[in-house]
Amino acid sequence: MLGCIAYSLCYFRHPFQDSQKLAIVNAFYQFPADPKNRISEKLKDLIRVMLTPDPRLRPSIHQIFDYLEKWESLHTIVLNVRKYMHILKLIK
């Protein structure tokens, strides 16, 4: 839920607003075009990890707090590779 809230705060819409049920189950979403680059890749990565389809692979609230506490010094957020493997299988 926190990933959906963060996405909504950044883009003023729900990540699955126009999606069918299958897209929601598989957590298939897209970031809208952002020509002014208002949203950093680091913030997008945080949203991506929070929207990981498998709840067992999502960061805990403690890990999210840790990301936020170290935000300024954090260069990247490690993405869940399994999630992206799953999405690539859907596209092929």
N, CA, C and O of each residue as an XYZ file, in Angstrom:
368
protein
N       0.816     -1.200      0.000
C       0.000      0.000      0.000
C       0.859      1.263      0.000
O       0.510      2.259     -0.635
N       1.980      1.216      0.713
C       2.840      2.392      0.794
C       3.408      2.754     -0.579
O       3.570      3.934     -0.892
N       3.712      1.746     -1.397
C       4.185      2.010     -2.763
C       3.125      2.720     -3.585
O       3.442      3.632     -4.349
N       1.883      2.319     -3.439
C       0.775      2.970     -4.160
C       0.607      4.417     -3.705
O       0.346      5.302     -4.520
N       0.756      4.652     -2.410
C       0.630      6.018     -1.884
C       1.764      6.889     -2.411
O       1.529      8.018     -2.843
N       2.993      6.374     -2.378
C       4.140      7.151     -2.866
C       3.984      7.462     -4.353
O       4.246      8.584     -4.787
N       3.556      6.468     -5.133
C       3.328      6.667     -6.570
C       2.268      7.749     -6.777
O       2.440      8.647     -7.601
N       1.181      7.657     -6.031
C       0.080      8.623     -6.156
C       0.512     10.036     -5.787
O       0.089     10.998     -6.429
N       1.342     10.173     -4.770
C       1.835     11.490     -4.379
C       2.740     12.097     -5.460
O       2.747     13.312     -5.662
N       3.487     11.256     -6.138
C       4.396     11.743     -7.181
C       3.677     12.055     -8.490
O       4.005     13.033     -9.161
N       2.696     11.227     -8.855
C       2.091     11.322    -10.187
C       0.601     11.679    -10.179
O      -0.023     11.753    -11.238
N       0.032     11.897     -8.999
C      -1.372     12.306     -8.866
C      -2.352     11.307     -9.472
O      -3.420     11.688     -9.953
N      -1.988     10.041     -9.445
C      -2.887      8.968     -9.886
C      -2.398      7.655     -9.285
O      -1.235      7.537     -8.899
N      -3.278      6.687     -9.210
C      -2.944      5.367     -8.677
C      -2.145      4.604     -9.735
O      -2.442      4.727    -10.923
N      -1.135      3.816     -9.336
C      -0.338      3.102    -10.339
C      -1.138      2.103    -11.171
O      -0.755      1.787    -12.297
N      -2.232      1.612    -10.631
C      -3.038      0.625    -11.345
C      -4.401      1.187    -11.726
O      -5.349      0.427    -11.919
N      -4.507      2.469    -11.833
C      -5.776      3.144    -12.103
C      -6.443      2.642    -13.378
O      -7.650      2.398    -13.383
N      -5.696      2.487    -14.436
C      -6.268      2.070    -15.718
C      -6.052      0.594    -16.007
O      -6.327      0.135    -17.116
N      -5.568     -0.152    -15.033
C      -5.182     -1.539    -15.270
C      -6.321     -2.515    -15.030
O      -7.287     -2.237    -14.319
N      -6.159     -3.664    -15.655
C      -7.088     -4.761    -15.420
C      -6.602     -5.528    -14.193
O      -5.498     -5.292    -13.702
N      -7.426     -6.439    -13.705
C      -7.075     -7.191    -12.501
C      -5.759     -7.939    -12.649
O      -4.978     -7.997    -11.699
N      -5.493     -8.517    -13.827
C      -4.263     -9.270    -14.029
C      -3.043     -8.361    -13.872
O      -2.030     -8.773    -13.307
N      -3.135     -7.145    -14.363
C      -2.024     -6.195    -14.222
C      -1.791     -5.855    -12.759
O      -0.648     -5.686    -12.335
N      -2.848     -5.755    -11.998
C      -2.710     -5.452    -10.575
C      -2.051     -6.620     -9.853
O      -1.141     -6.421     -9.050
N      -2.507     -7.835    -10.134
C      -1.940     -9.027     -9.505
C      -0.455     -9.145     -9.817
O       0.336     -9.503     -8.944
N      -0.071     -8.847    -11.056
C       1.324     -8.950    -11.475
C       2.109     -7.672    -11.221
O       3.292     -7.593    -11.551
N       1.461     -6.675    -10.638
C       2.081     -5.373    -10.356
C       2.679     -4.768    -11.616
O       3.815     -4.293    -11.603
N       1.920     -4.785    -12.699
C       2.370     -4.165    -13.948
C       1.881     -2.722    -13.975
O       0.679     -2.457    -13.973
N       2.825     -1.807    -13.998
C       2.519     -0.381    -14.012
C       3.615      0.316    -14.806
O       4.650     -0.277    -15.107
N       3.381      1.563    -15.137
C       4.385      2.358    -15.837
C       4.464      3.724    -15.174
O       3.473      4.246    -14.664
N       5.654      4.286    -15.192
C       5.798      5.649    -14.716
C       5.439      6.583    -15.859
O       5.919      6.396    -16.977
N       4.605      7.586    -15.602
C       4.264      8.546    -16.653
C       5.503      9.317    -17.108
O       6.488      9.430    -16.377
N       5.431      9.837    -18.315
C       6.527     10.662    -18.829
C       6.724     11.856    -17.897
O       5.759     12.451    -17.418
N       7.957     12.187    -17.656
C       8.297     13.290    -16.756
C       9.368     14.132    -17.441
O      10.543     14.043    -17.084
N       8.979     14.951    -18.423
C       9.971     15.696    -19.209
C      10.832     16.649    -18.379
O      11.947     16.979    -18.785
N      10.344     17.085    -17.245
C      11.127     17.998    -16.400
C      11.986     17.240    -15.384
O      12.697     17.856    -14.590
N      11.920     15.897    -15.407
C      12.685     15.054    -14.475
C      12.499     15.479    -13.021
O      13.468     15.613    -12.274
N      11.254     15.687    -12.635
C      10.940     16.084    -11.260
C      11.150     14.940    -10.279
O      11.484     15.165     -9.116
N      10.955     13.717    -10.749
C      11.048     12.542     -9.881
C      12.385     11.855    -10.148
O      12.656     11.437    -11.274
N      13.213     11.739     -9.125
C      14.537     11.136     -9.295
C      14.432      9.629     -9.520
O      13.445      8.996     -9.147
N      15.463      9.078    -10.132
C      15.508      7.621    -10.337
C      15.560      6.899     -8.994
O      15.027      5.798     -8.858
N      16.200      7.514     -8.007
C      16.269      6.892     -6.684
C      14.875      6.775     -6.078
O      14.546      5.751     -5.477
N      14.058      7.802     -6.227
C      12.683      7.743     -5.717
C      11.863      6.725     -6.503
O      11.061      5.995     -5.921
N      12.054      6.672     -7.810
C      11.363      5.660     -8.623
C      11.765      4.255     -8.179
O      10.925      3.358     -8.113
N      13.048      4.066     -7.875
C      13.505      2.754     -7.401
C      12.884      2.397     -6.060
O      12.538      1.240     -5.823
N      12.742      3.378     -5.186
C      12.080      3.117     -3.904
C      10.635      2.677     -4.143
O      10.159      1.729     -3.517
N       9.950      3.359     -5.038
C       8.569      2.973     -5.372
C       8.553      1.583     -5.989
O       7.681      0.775     -5.668
N       9.502      1.295     -6.866
C       9.562     -0.034     -7.495
C       9.701     -1.149     -6.461
O       8.995     -2.155     -6.543
N      10.604     -0.985     -5.486
C      10.772     -2.057     -4.503
C       9.541     -2.192     -3.618
O       9.211     -3.294     -3.178
N       8.858     -1.074     -3.354
C       7.645     -1.159     -2.530
C       6.478     -1.781     -3.300
O       5.535     -2.283     -2.688
N       6.531     -1.751     -4.633
C       5.468     -2.344     -5.445
C       5.816     -3.757     -5.935
O       5.171     -4.270     -6.849
N       6.808     -4.371     -5.346
C       7.167     -5.746     -5.703
C       5.950     -6.640     -5.498
O       5.342     -6.623     -4.427
N       5.586     -7.428     -6.523
C       4.358     -8.240     -6.427
C       4.342     -9.234     -5.263
O       3.314     -9.388     -4.604
N       5.446     -9.896     -5.008
C       5.504    -10.903     -3.949
C       5.777    -10.204     -2.614
O       6.861     -9.652     -2.426
N       4.825    -10.216     -1.693
C       5.004     -9.510     -0.420
C       6.221     -9.985      0.370
O       6.790     -9.219      1.148
N       6.624    -11.232      0.180
C       7.793    -11.747      0.899
C       9.081    -11.083      0.424
O      10.079    -11.072      1.145
N       9.061    -10.532     -0.785
C      10.253     -9.912     -1.348
C      10.271     -8.394     -1.188
O      11.267     -7.746     -1.507
N       9.168     -7.827     -0.692
C       9.111     -6.376     -0.463
C       9.916     -6.009      0.775
O      10.055     -6.816      1.694
N      10.449     -4.784      0.798
C      11.152     -4.350      2.014
C      10.166     -4.185      3.168
O       9.001     -3.840      2.969
N      10.654     -4.435      4.357
C       9.831     -4.220      5.551
C       9.739     -2.727      5.826
O      10.466     -1.937      5.223
N       8.860     -2.342      6.721
C       8.738     -0.934      7.088
C      10.042     -0.442      7.717
O      10.393      0.730      7.579
N      10.755     -1.327      8.402
C      12.037     -0.961      9.001
C      13.082     -0.678      7.913
O      13.888      0.242      8.046
N      13.062     -1.470      6.845
C      13.975     -1.222      5.730
C      13.629      0.089      5.022
O      14.522      0.822      4.597
N      12.335      0.382      4.897
C      11.905      1.644      4.279
C      12.399      2.825      5.128
O      12.930      3.800      4.596
N      12.218      2.727      6.444
C      12.714      3.789      7.338
C      14.227      3.948      7.198
O      14.745      5.064      7.212
N      14.927      2.827      7.064
C      16.375      2.875      6.898
C      16.746      3.601      5.603
O      17.663      4.423      5.595
N      16.038      3.300      4.508
C      16.268      4.022      3.244
C      16.066      5.516      3.441
O      16.880      6.324      2.995
N      14.989      5.875      4.105
C      14.658      7.295      4.269
C      15.642      8.016      5.194
O      15.992      9.172      4.956
N      16.083      7.330      6.244
C      17.065      7.943      7.149
C      18.389      8.202      6.447
O      19.072      9.181      6.750
N      18.754      7.335      5.515
C      20.035      7.447      4.815
C      19.884      8.054      3.417
O      20.805      7.974      2.603
N      18.732      8.655      3.139
C      18.380      9.109      1.787
C      19.464      9.966      1.137
O      19.827      9.728     -0.015
N      19.978     10.945      1.847
C      20.968     11.870      1.274
C      22.263     11.164      0.898
O      22.875     11.494     -0.117
N      22.679     10.213      1.693
C      23.938      9.514      1.418
C      23.747      8.264      0.559
O      24.723      7.660      0.114
N      22.517      7.885      0.332
C      22.207      6.686     -0.443
C      22.319      6.991     -1.926
O      21.629      7.873     -2.437
N      23.190      6.263     -2.619
C      23.375      6.504     -4.052
C      22.349      5.746     -4.885
O      21.819      6.275     -5.862
N      22.074      4.515     -4.497
C      21.105      3.696     -5.232
C      20.316      2.847     -4.248
O      20.710      2.666     -3.096
N      19.207      2.340     -4.724
C      18.400      1.383     -3.972
C      18.443      0.090     -4.768
O      18.112      0.069     -5.954
N      18.846     -0.969     -4.121
C      18.972     -2.252     -4.804
C      17.584     -2.755     -5.166
O      16.716     -2.923     -4.309
N      17.399     -2.990     -6.462
C      16.103     -3.458     -6.939
C      15.984     -4.960     -6.797
O      16.981     -5.682     -6.790
N      14.764     -5.413     -6.687
C      14.475     -6.834     -6.589
C      14.520     -7.418     -7.998
O      13.606     -7.197     -8.792
N      15.565     -8.149     -8.304
C      15.771     -8.675     -9.658
C      14.663     -9.640    -10.049
O      14.268     -9.681    -11.215
N      14.163    -10.402     -9.117
C      13.094    -11.356     -9.446
C      11.887    -10.649    -10.036
O      11.235    -11.167    -10.942
N      11.597     -9.483     -9.526
C      10.451     -8.717    -10.026
C      10.638     -8.399    -11.495
O       9.717     -8.574    -12.293
N      11.809     -7.937    -11.856
C      12.039     -7.537    -13.237
C      12.124     -8.743    -14.165
O      11.748     -8.647    -15.333
N      12.603     -9.857    -13.674
C      12.596    -11.094    -14.464
C      11.144    -11.472    -14.788
O      10.835    -11.888    -15.905
N      10.269    -11.323    -13.806
C       8.865    -11.652    -13.967
C       8.229    -10.739    -15.031
O       7.479    -11.213    -15.884
N       8.524     -9.454    -14.980
C       7.964     -8.511    -15.942
C       8.478     -8.796    -17.345
O       7.728     -8.703    -18.316
N       9.768     -9.147    -17.454
C      10.318     -9.463    -18.782
C       9.630    -10.681    -19.385
O       9.418    -10.734    -20.596
N       9.280    -11.660    -18.556
C       8.569    -12.842    -19.050
C       7.191    -12.449    -19.564
O       6.726    -13.022    -20.549
N       6.526    -11.491    -18.929
C       5.213    -11.042    -19.369
C       5.284    -10.347    -20.725
O       4.384    -10.498    -21.551
N       6.347     -9.589    -20.954
C       6.480     -8.821    -22.186
C       6.782     -9.734    -23.373
O       6.308     -9.488    -24.482
N       7.568    -10.785    -23.145
C       7.978    -11.674    -24.254
C       6.861    -12.529    -24.755
O       7.054    -13.320    -25.678
